[in-house]
C-alpha cells in the first residue's frame, strides 16, 4: 500500500511514519508534503496516486482542504490534527477518520481497520454528521510535548518544563532550566493555538511565557510592564500597555 503523509512538522512526519510502519510493516511511503502549494503541485502532476493519505489540516501556508478543493480526489484521507474545529468539513472530503493529536499506534491501527473495511463507502450523510459532532464535542487536547532541536541532538521536551518560547530571526527558541539553547520547527502563531491558555500567554510578538516560569513583573514606562523568567532573569520581556490588564487577569485566574 502506498501512503502519502501531508504534515509541515518534520518530527511529526517521522513519528507518524514510525507509528504506521509498526502497524503496517509493508507500507510504502511517498515523499511527504509540507505545504498546500506542494500538495497542489503533487496532485496536478502525478498520475501514480497513493492508496491512502494521512493529512494534517493546518499547514504553514493554509489549510490542507485547499489542496483538495479544486481536484476530484478519490483517495481516502485520515486526518491527524491538533484541532477539533474541522471535523464536519473533513468528513466531506473522503475522510476515513479524524484523529486528534497526540496520537499513538493504537489510534493508527483503528483507523487502518476502518480503511480496510471500506467504512468510507458506507457512511451516510447523517452518520458523518453524527461522527463529526462527536469529535467536536471531545475535550480539546492541548500540546503536551514538543520536539526541540539542540546543537548535538533532537529530543522531546515536556512543554510544562519550558519557561518561554522566543521568536528571533524567524527561529523559535526555548528557554528551559538546563540553560541549553534549543529551537523548534514551529512559529509562535501556530504554537499559540496548540498550548493550553491556562498556562501559556502570548505577551508580545516575540514571546510566549509559561505561568510557572514567571519570576517577576514590574512597571516599566508608558504603561508597559517588564517580565522576567526563571531560566534567564537578565532577559527583559516587555508587556505592551494594551496587554497588561489581560496578563494580570491571566496570572491570578
C-alpha positions as CSV (number, residue, x, y, z in Angstrom):
1,X,0.0,0.0,0.0
2,X,1.3,3.4,-1.0
3,X,0.8,6.1,1.7
4,X,1.3,9.8,1.5
5,X,1.9,12.0,4.6
6,X,0.9,15.7,4.5
7,X,2.4,17.4,7.5
8,X,4.5,20.5,7.9
9,X,6.4,19.5,11.0
10,X,9.3,17.2,10.2
11,X,9.4,15.5,13.7
12,X,5.7,14.9,13.4
13,X,6.2,13.4,10.0
14,X,8.8,11.0,11.3
15,X,6.7,10.0,14.3
16,X,3.6,9.3,12.2
17,X,5.6,7.3,9.7
18,X,7.1,5.2,12.6
19,X,3.6,4.5,14.0
20,X,2.3,3.5,10.6
21,X,5.3,1.2,10.0
22,X,4.8,-0.6,13.3
23,X,1.1,-1.3,12.4
24,X,1.7,-1.9,8.7
25,X,5.3,-3.0,8.0
26,X,4.6,-3.5,4.3
27,X,3.6,0.2,3.8
28,X,5.4,2.1,1.1
29,X,5.7,5.9,1.6
30,X,5.6,8.6,-0.9
31,X,7.9,11.6,-0.1
32,X,6.0,13.7,2.4
33,X,4.3,17.0,1.5
34,X,4.7,20.0,3.8
35,X,2.5,22.8,2.3
36,X,-0.6,23.5,0.4
37,X,1.5,24.6,-2.6
38,X,3.4,21.3,-2.6
39,X,0.2,19.4,-2.4
40,X,-1.4,21.1,-5.3
41,X,1.7,20.6,-7.4
42,X,1.8,16.9,-6.5
43,X,-1.8,16.1,-7.3
44,X,-1.7,18.2,-10.5
45,X,1.4,16.4,-11.9
46,X,1.2,12.9,-10.5
47,X,-0.7,10.1,-12.2
48,X,0.6,7.5,-9.7
49,X,-1.5,8.4,-6.7
50,X,-1.3,6.9,-3.2
51,X,-3.8,4.4,-1.8
52,X,-4.2,6.4,1.4
53,X,-3.4,9.8,2.7
54,X,-2.6,10.8,6.3
55,X,-3.1,14.6,6.4
56,X,-2.6,17.4,9.0
57,X,-5.0,20.3,8.5
58,X,-3.3,23.5,9.4
59,X,-0.2,23.7,7.3
60,X,2.4,26.5,7.1
61,X,0.6,28.2,4.1
62,X,-3.0,27.4,4.8
63,X,-5.4,24.5,5.3
64,X,-4.9,21.2,3.6
65,X,-8.6,21.4,2.4
66,X,-7.3,23.9,-0.1
67,X,-5.3,21.2,-1.7
68,X,-8.4,19.0,-2.4
69,X,-11.0,21.6,-3.3
70,X,-10.0,22.0,-6.9
71,X,-9.4,18.4,-7.7
72,X,-11.6,15.4,-8.0
73,X,-9.7,13.3,-5.4
74,X,-10.9,9.7,-4.8
75,X,-8.1,8.8,-2.4
76,X,-9.3,8.2,1.2
77,X,-7.9,10.5,3.9
78,X,-7.2,10.0,7.6
79,X,-6.8,13.5,9.2
80,X,-4.4,13.8,12.0
81,X,-4.6,17.2,13.7
82,X,-4.4,19.1,16.9
83,X,-7.7,20.9,16.3
84,X,-11.2,19.5,16.6
85,X,-12.8,22.5,14.7
86,X,-12.7,21.0,11.3
87,X,-14.4,17.6,11.8
88,X,-17.5,18.1,9.7
89,X,-15.6,19.6,6.9
90,X,-13.1,16.8,7.0
91,X,-15.8,14.1,6.5
92,X,-16.9,15.9,3.4
93,X,-13.6,15.1,1.6
94,X,-13.2,11.4,1.5
95,X,-12.3,11.2,5.2
96,X,-11.9,7.7,6.8
97,X,-11.1,9.0,10.2
98,X,-10.3,12.2,12.2
99,X,-7.6,11.8,14.8
100,X,-6.7,14.4,17.5
101,X,-3.1,14.7,18.4
102,X,-1.3,13.4,20.3
103,X,-1.9,10.0,18.7
104,X,-0.4,6.6,19.2
105,X,-0.1,3.2,17.4
106,X,-3.5,2.1,18.6
107,X,-5.1,5.1,17.0
108,X,-3.4,4.3,13.7
109,X,-4.4,0.7,13.9
110,X,-8.1,1.5,14.4
111,X,-8.1,4.0,11.6
112,X,-6.5,1.5,9.2
113,X,-9.1,-1.1,10.2
114,X,-11.8,1.4,9.2
115,X,-10.0,2.0,5.9
116,X,-9.7,-1.8,5.2
117,X,-13.3,-2.3,6.0
118,X,-14.2,0.3,3.4
119,X,-16.1,2.3,6.0
120,X,-15.9,5.4,3.9
121,X,-18.2,3.8,1.3
122,X,-20.9,3.1,3.8
123,X,-21.2,6.4,5.7
124,X,-24.5,8.2,5.1
125,X,-24.6,12.0,5.4
126,X,-26.4,11.7,8.8
127,X,-23.8,9.3,10.1
128,X,-21.0,11.6,9.0
129,X,-22.6,14.5,10.9
130,X,-23.0,12.4,14.0
131,X,-19.4,11.3,13.9
132,X,-18.2,14.8,13.3
133,X,-20.3,16.2,16.1
134,X,-18.8,13.6,18.4
135,X,-15.3,14.7,17.5
136,X,-16.2,18.4,18.0
137,X,-17.6,17.6,21.5
138,X,-14.4,16.0,22.6
139,X,-12.3,17.8,25.2
140,X,-9.7,19.9,23.4
141,X,-6.3,18.3,23.6
142,X,-3.5,20.8,24.0
143,X,0.1,20.0,23.2
144,X,1.9,18.2,26.0
145,X,5.3,17.6,24.3
146,X,7.4,19.2,21.6
147,X,10.4,18.3,19.5
148,X,13.4,20.5,20.4
149,X,16.5,20.8,18.2
150,X,19.7,21.1,20.2
151,X,23.2,21.6,18.8
152,X,24.0,17.9,19.1
153,X,20.7,16.1,19.1
154,X,16.9,16.2,18.6
155,X,14.8,15.3,21.6
156,X,11.3,15.6,23.1
157,X,10.6,18.1,25.8
158,X,7.6,18.4,28.1
159,X,6.0,21.8,27.4
160,X,5.4,22.4,31.1
161,X,9.1,22.4,31.6
162,X,9.7,25.2,29.1
163,X,9.6,28.7,30.7
164,X,9.2,30.7,27.5
165,X,9.3,30.5,23.7
166,X,11.1,33.3,21.9
167,X,11.0,34.2,18.2
168,X,14.1,35.7,16.8
169,X,15.2,36.0,13.2
170,X,12.4,33.6,12.0
171,X,13.5,30.9,14.5
172,X,11.7,30.0,17.7
173,X,14.0,29.2,20.7
174,X,13.0,27.6,24.0
175,X,14.1,28.7,27.5
176,X,14.5,25.9,30.0
177,X,16.0,25.2,33.4
178,X,19.0,23.4,31.9
179,X,20.0,26.6,30.0
180,X,20.8,24.6,26.8
181,X,19.9,26.6,23.7
182,X,17.4,24.8,21.6
183,X,14.9,25.7,18.9
184,X,11.7,24.3,17.4
185,X,10.2,23.9,13.9
186,X,7.1,25.9,14.7
187,X,6.0,29.5,14.5
188,X,4.7,31.3,17.6
189,X,1.4,31.8,15.8
190,X,0.9,28.1,15.4
191,X,2.3,27.3,18.8
192,X,-0.1,29.7,20.5
193,X,-3.1,27.7,19.2
194,X,-1.7,24.4,20.5
195,X,-0.7,25.4,24.0
196,X,-3.1,25.4,27.0
197,X,-4.0,29.1,27.5
198,X,-4.4,28.4,31.2
199,X,-0.6,28.0,31.4
200,X,0.8,29.9,28.4
201,X,0.3,33.5,27.4
202,X,1.5,35.4,24.3
203,X,2.9,38.6,25.9
204,X,4.1,40.2,22.6
205,X,5.2,39.3,19.1
206,X,8.4,37.6,20.3
207,X,7.4,35.7,23.5
208,X,5.0,33.1,24.8
209,X,5.6,32.6,28.5
210,X,4.7,29.7,30.9
211,X,2.9,30.9,34.0
212,X,5.2,28.6,36.1
213,X,8.3,30.2,34.5
214,X,7.4,33.8,35.5
215,X,9.8,35.1,38.2
216,X,8.6,38.7,38.4
217,X,6.7,41.5,36.7
218,X,7.1,45.2,37.4
219,X,6.1,48.6,35.9
220,X,8.3,49.8,33.1
221,X,7.3,53.1,31.4
222,X,4.4,54.5,29.3
223,X,2.1,51.9,30.9
224,X,4.2,49.0,29.8
225,X,5.5,46.3,32.2
226,X,8.6,44.1,32.2
227,X,8.6,40.4,32.9
228,X,11.4,38.1,33.8
229,X,11.6,34.3,33.6
230,X,13.4,31.7,35.7
231,X,15.8,30.4,33.2
232,X,17.3,33.8,32.4
233,X,16.3,36.7,34.7
234,X,18.5,39.0,32.7
235,X,16.1,38.9,29.8
236,X,13.5,41.8,30.0
237,X,10.3,40.7,28.3
238,X,8.2,43.8,27.6
239,X,4.5,43.5,28.1
240,X,2.7,46.2,25.9
241,X,0.4,48.6,27.6
242,X,-2.7,47.1,25.8
243,X,-1.9,43.6,27.2
244,X,-1.0,44.4,30.8
245,X,-4.6,44.2,32.1
246,X,-5.3,40.9,30.4
247,X,-1.9,39.5,31.5
248,X,-2.6,40.4,35.2
249,X,-6.0,38.7,35.0
250,X,-4.4,35.6,33.4
251,X,-1.8,35.4,36.2
252,X,-4.4,35.1,39.0
253,X,-7.3,33.2,37.4
